[in-house]
Amino acid sequence: MAKRLVTEADVAARATRDPLVVDDDTIVTPSALDLAHARGIPVVYQGKRGQAPVPEKGSGTVSAKPETEPDPFSQDGLYLVRIEKGRRTVIRLGG
């Protein structure tokens, strides 16, 4: 199956703030993620990507959290995101 690419232009063309759904067949450019965050568009990860570890509040470390926890990107701050072999690791560096 072909991958779907979401670019900054795709995010800029969105008329609503409906969530941007990223599944295992979607590639989102870093600039598209930046613009989505700046415009308050939630990014929802599904499939294997949605099972990646998320950071604890302000800890700078990574730990697994239940799916009931709020989106780690809902708080302002500086984040480091690493994607390796389709797995996302997010580390919150500060507020």
TORVEXBA-420790 format. One line per 4 residues: number of its first residue (from 1); their letters; for each residue x, y, z of N, C-alpha, C, CB. Coordinates in pm, 1 decimal. Glycine has a CB too. Layout:
<atoms>
NUM> A> X:Y:Z:X:Y:Z:X:Y:Z:X:Y:Z  ...
</atoms>
This chain:
<atoms>
1> MAKR> 84.1:-118.2:0.0:0.0:0.0:0.0:88.9:124.8:0.0:-95.8:-0.4:122.4  47.7:226.4:-72.4:124.4:350.3:-81.6:106.7:433.4:45.2:81.5:431.5:-205.4  212.1:501.7:81.9:207.0:591.3:197.5:141.9:723.2:156.1:349.7:615.9:255.3  77.5:788.8:251.6:17.4:920.4:229.6:109.3:1023.5:292.2:-127.8:929.3:289.8
5> LVTE> 143.3:1129.5:217.4:231.9:1234.0:266.0:150.2:1358.2:298.9:341.6:1266.5:161.9  166.7:1411.2:421.3:100.8:1535.1:462.8:208.5:1641.1:477.2:20.4:1516.6:597.0  195.4:1748.9:400.7:294.9:1855.4:401.3:239.4:1980.8:469.2:339.7:1887.7:257.7  326.1:2079.3:485.6:284.8:2207.2:543.3:173.1:2270.2:459.6:405.3:2303.4:553.2
9> ADVA> 182.0:2257.5:328.1:78.3:2312.8:239.8:-56.6:2244.8:264.9:119.3:2296.2:91.4  -55.7:2114.7:292.5:-180.4:2043.8:322.4:-243.9:2096.9:449.9:-154.8:1893.1:335.2  -163.3:2121.8:550.7:-215.2:2174.5:677.8:-264.8:2317.4:658.7:-106.1:2169.6:788.3  -191.1:2397.1:581.5:-230.8:2536.1:556.3:-363.8:2543.7:481.6:-122.1:2608.7:476.3
13> ARAT> -392.4:2444.3:398.5:-515.6:2443.8:319.0:-637.7:2396.9:397.4:-497.7:2356.0:198.3  -618.0:2345.5:518.2:-731.1:2296.0:598.3:-820.7:2411.7:639.4:-681.1:2219.9:723.6  -951.1:2393.5:622.4:-1047.5:2497.7:656.8:-1094.5:2485.2:801.2:-1167.0:2491.9:562.8  -1072.2:2369.5:862.1:-1118.9:2347.2:999.1:-1003.1:2305.6:1088.1:-1229.7:2240.4:1002.4
17> RDPL> -1032.0:2296.8:1216.8:-932.6:2248.6:1313.0:-959.9:2104.5:1353.8:-930.7:2338.1:1436.8  -1021.5:2029.3:1261.9:-1044.0:1886.9:1287.1:-909.4:1818.8:1305.5:-1124.4:1820.7:1170.9  -904.3:1715.6:1387.3:-777.0:1647.4:1413.1:-712.2:1593.7:1285.3:-798.7:1533.2:1510.8  -582.4:1600.4:1282.3:-502.6:1540.6:1176.1:-471.9:1398.2:1220.4:-370.3:1623.2:1147.3
21> VVDD> -527.7:1300.8:1150.5:-511.9:1160.4:1189.1:-391.3:1102.8:1116.3:-640.8:1077.9:1157.2  -296.7:1049.7:1194.8:-173.4:992.5:1140.6:-174.0:843.8:1173.3:-45.2:1063.8:1199.2  -187.1:762.3:1068.0:-183.9:618.3:1089.0:-51.6:562.5:1036.9:-304.2:549.4:1019.0  -40.9:431.5:1032.7:84.0:368.1:992.0:118.7:391.8:845.5:76.3:220.7:1018.0
25> DTIV> 21.2:434.7:765.2:44.2:460.7:623.9:53.7:609.8:593.2:-66.1:398.6:541.6  75.1:691.7:694.6:83.2:837.0:677.0:218.9:887.3:721.7:-28.5:908.3:755.3  277.5:973.2:639.1:402.9:1041.1:673.3:370.5:1190.0:681.8:518.0:1011.8:566.6  407.3:1252.9:793.4:382.0:1395.4:812.4:517.1:1465.0:824.0:292.7:1422.0:939.5
29> TPSA> 536.6:1569.7:744.2:663.2:1641.8:749.2:672.7:1720.2:880.1:677.4:1736.6:627.4  794.5:1745.1:927.2:810.0:1823.8:1049.5:745.6:1962.8:1039.8:957.3:1838.4:1082.2  756.0:2027.2:923.7:695.4:2160.0:909.6:542.5:2151.8:915.7:739.6:2225.2:777.1  485.2:2041.3:868.0:339.4:2022.9:878.3:298.0:2008.0:1024.3:293.8:1898.8:797.0
33> LDLA> 376.0:1932.9:1102.0:346.6:1918.4:1245.3:359.5:2051.7:1317.8:440.3:1814.9:1309.2  462.6:2130.3:1282.9:481.3:2261.8:1344.6:361.3:2352.3:1318.0:609.7:2327.7:1292.1  316.0:2355.6:1192.4:203.0:2440.9:1157.0:74.4:2392.7:1224.0:185.1:2444.6:1004.9  54.7:2261.8:1228.8:-64.4:2208.0:1296.4:-65.3:2251.8:1443.1:-68.2:2052.4:1286.2
37> HARG> 49.6:2241.5:1508.8:58.1:2284.3:1649.3:29.9:2433.4:1661.7:197.1:2251.7:1707.9  88.7:2514.1:1574.0:70.6:2659.6:1579.9:-75.7:2698.5:1558.3:159.2:2728.6:1475.0  -147.5:2621.9:1478.2:-287.8:2652.6:1449.8:-384.5:2582.3:1543.8:-320.3:2615.1:1308.0  -333.1:2508.0:1639.7:-419.3:2440.3:1736.2:-490.3:2319.4:1679.1:-520.4:2535.8:1789.2
41> IPVV> -432.0:2258.7:1576.4:-491.7:2139.6:1515.2:-435.6:2017.0:1586.3:-462.9:2133.6:1360.3  -520.0:1938.3:1651.3:-470.4:1819.1:1720.4:-416.2:1716.5:1620.3:-582.6:1756.1:1805.8  -309.3:1649.0:1658.7:-253.6:1540.7:1578.1:-281.0:1411.3:1654.6:-98.0:1561.2:1550.3  -354.9:1321.0:1592.5:-396.1:1196.3:1656.1:-322.9:1081.5:1587.6:-551.3:1176.8:1648.5
45> YQGK> -246.2:1007.0:1665.9:-171.3:894.0:1613.5:-251.0:766.3:1636.3:-31.7:884.4:1679.5  -265.0:686.1:1529.6:-337.6:560.0:1538.0:-247.0:447.0:1493.2:-466.2:564.1:1452.8  -290.2:325.9:1518.8:-211.1:209.4:1479.5:-91.4:192.3:1570.8:-165.1:221.9:1334.4  17.5:141.4:1517.5:137.7:118.0:1597.4:194.6:248.1:1650.7:243.1:45.2:1515.1
49> RGQA> 179.7:357.5:1576.3:234.0:486.3:1621.6:164.2:535.1:1748.4:220.4:591.7:1511.0  37.1:502.8:1763.4:-37.3:545.4:1880.8:-0.1:469.5:2006.4:-182.8:530.7:1856.0  82.8:366.3:1993.4:122.9:285.6:2107.8:262.2:320.9:2157.7:117.3:139.5:2072.0  323.7:424.3:2101.6:459.7:462.6:2141.0:459.3:526.6:2279.3:521.0:559.3:2037.7
53> PVPE> 571.9:521.3:2350.2:581.4:584.3:2482.3:563.2:735.4:2473.4:716.1:552.0:2547.0  505.3:792.4:2578.8:489.0:937.1:2588.4:554.8:984.5:2717.5:338.0:977.6:2584.2  595.9:1112.5:2723.8:668.5:1159.6:2841.1:578.6:1181.6:2962.2:740.3:1287.0:2808.4  638.5:1168.9:3081.4:570.6:1211.7:3202.7:583.8:1362.4:3211.1:629.4:1141.8:3330.0
57> KGSG> 491.5:1427.4:3279.2:492.2:1572.9:3287.1:624.3:1625.8:3341.9:377.3:1621.1:3373.8  692.6:1707.7:3260.4:811.3:1778.7:3304.1:929.5:1694.7:3344.8:776.7:1862.5:3413.8  925.4:1564.8:3321.3:1032.2:1480.0:3372.5:1151.9:1471.9:3280.3:980.2:1343.1:3397.4  1127.9:1492.9:3149.4:1237.1:1476.4:3054.8:1269.9:1330.9:3028.5:1359.0:1547.1:3104.8
61> TVSA> 1192.1:1238.5:3085.3:1213.2:1096.3:3062.0:1092.7:1039.2:2989.6:1238.0:1021.2:3194.8  1108.0:921.8:2935.3:999.9:858.8:2860.6:947.1:740.4:2939.3:1047.5:814.5:2720.5  814.8:729.6:2944.6:752.7:614.8:3008.9:621.9:584.6:2937.7:729.2:640.6:3160.5  576.3:462.9:2948.1:449.8:425.4:2886.1:335.1:478.6:2970.7:439.2:271.5:2869.4
65> KPET> 232.5:531.3:2905.6:116.4:584.4:2974.9:-9.0:519.8:2920.1:109.2:737.3:2961.2  -112.1:503.1:3000.8:-237.8:450.3:2949.8:-298.7:546.9:2848.9:-335.9:423.9:3064.9  -384.2:495.2:2761.3:-444.8:577.3:2657.5:-538.0:683.3:2712.4:-519.2:490.9:2561.7  -574.2:677.3:2840.4:-664.8:775.7:2898.8:-593.6:906.1:2933.8:-730.7:718.4:3022.7
69> EPDP> -461.2:908.9:2927.4:-385.8:1029.8:2958.9:-407.3:1133.7:2849.1:-235.1:998.1:2975.3  -402.3:1264.1:2883.7:-418.6:1367.0:2781.5:-300.9:1366.4:2683.5:-432.6:1505.1:2846.9  -323.4:1424.9:2568.1:-220.0:1435.9:2465.8:-99.4:1510.2:2523.6:-274.4:1508.7:2339.3  21.6:1453.3:2514.2:138.5:1520.4:2572.5:167.9:1653.8:2505.5:260.5:1430.7:2562.5
73> FSQD> 121.5:1673.2:2382.2:147.1:1798.4:2312.3:45.2:1906.3:2346.2:148.0:1774.7:2163.8  -47.7:1879.0:2437.8:-147.0:1979.1:2473.5:-87.2:2086.6:2564.3:-266.4:1912.9:2541.8  33.0:2063.2:2615.0:101.8:2160.9:2699.4:210.7:2229.5:2618.4:161.8:2093.2:2825.6  225.4:2360.8:2638.4:334.0:2431.6:2573.4:466.1:2378.3:2626.3:322.5:2584.2:2596.1
77> GLYL> 564.4:2377.0:2543.3:695.6:2330.9:2586.3:781.6:2295.3:2467.1:682.8:2211.3:2679.2  900.9:2256.5:2497.6:997.0:2215.5:2396.6:1004.6:2063.9:2399.3:1137.2:2280.1:2420.9  979.3:1999.6:2285.0:976.0:1854.5:2276.9:1080.9:1804.4:2177.7:835.8:1806.0:2236.3  1136.1:1690.2:2207.0:1223.9:1619.9:2115.1:1147.2:1496.0:2070.6:1363.3:1583.2:2181.8
81> VRIE> 1131.0:1479.6:1939.4:1058.3:1364.9:1885.5:1153.5:1286.2:1797.7:931.6:1409.4:1805.4  1163.9:1157.0:1825.2:1248.3:1069.1:1745.1:1160.4:957.7:1690.1:1367.5:1011.3:1829.1  1172.8:933.1:1560.5:1098.8:824.1:1498.2:1200.8:726.9:1442.1:1001.3:876.1:1386.4  1194.4:604.4:1491.8:1287.8:501.2:1449.3:1209.6:372.8:1427.2:1401.7:480.7:1554.0
85> KGRR> 1221.7:319.1:1307.6:1152.1:195.4:1270.3:1002.2:207.0:1295.4:1209.2:76.0:1348.4  946.4:325.0:1264.7:802.6:345.9:1278.9:754.8:370.8:1420.4:731.6:229.6:1225.5  844.7:378.7:1517.2:806.9:403.3:1657.6:842.1:545.9:1694.5:877.7:303.1:1753.9  751.9:611.5:1764.5:771.1:749.7:1806.2:813.0:753.2:1951.9:643.0:832.4:1784.4
89> TVIR> 917.1:827.8:1980.7:960.0:852.0:2118.2:956.0:1003.9:2138.6:1105.3:792.0:2146.7  885.3:1049.0:2243.0:869.9:1190.0:2269.8:930.7:1222.2:2405.9:721.4:1231.0:2264.2  1014.8:1324.3:2409.2:1075.6:1367.2:2535.9:1045.8:1516.1:2552.7:1232.0:1339.1:2538.7  986.0:1552.1:2664.0:958.1:1693.1:2692.9:1080.7:1751.5:2759.5:831.1:1710.2:2783.5
93> LGG> 1139.1:1851.8:2693.9:1261.8:1911.1:2744.1:1236.7:2024.4:2842.9:1344.1:1961.6:2629.6  1124.3:2091.4:2831.3:1095.5:2199.8:2923.9:968.5:2271.6:2887.4:1209.6:2297.3:2928.0  925.9:2365.1:2974.0:800.6:2436.4:2952.5:821.5:2574.8:2901.9:721.8:2441.6:3077.3
</atoms>
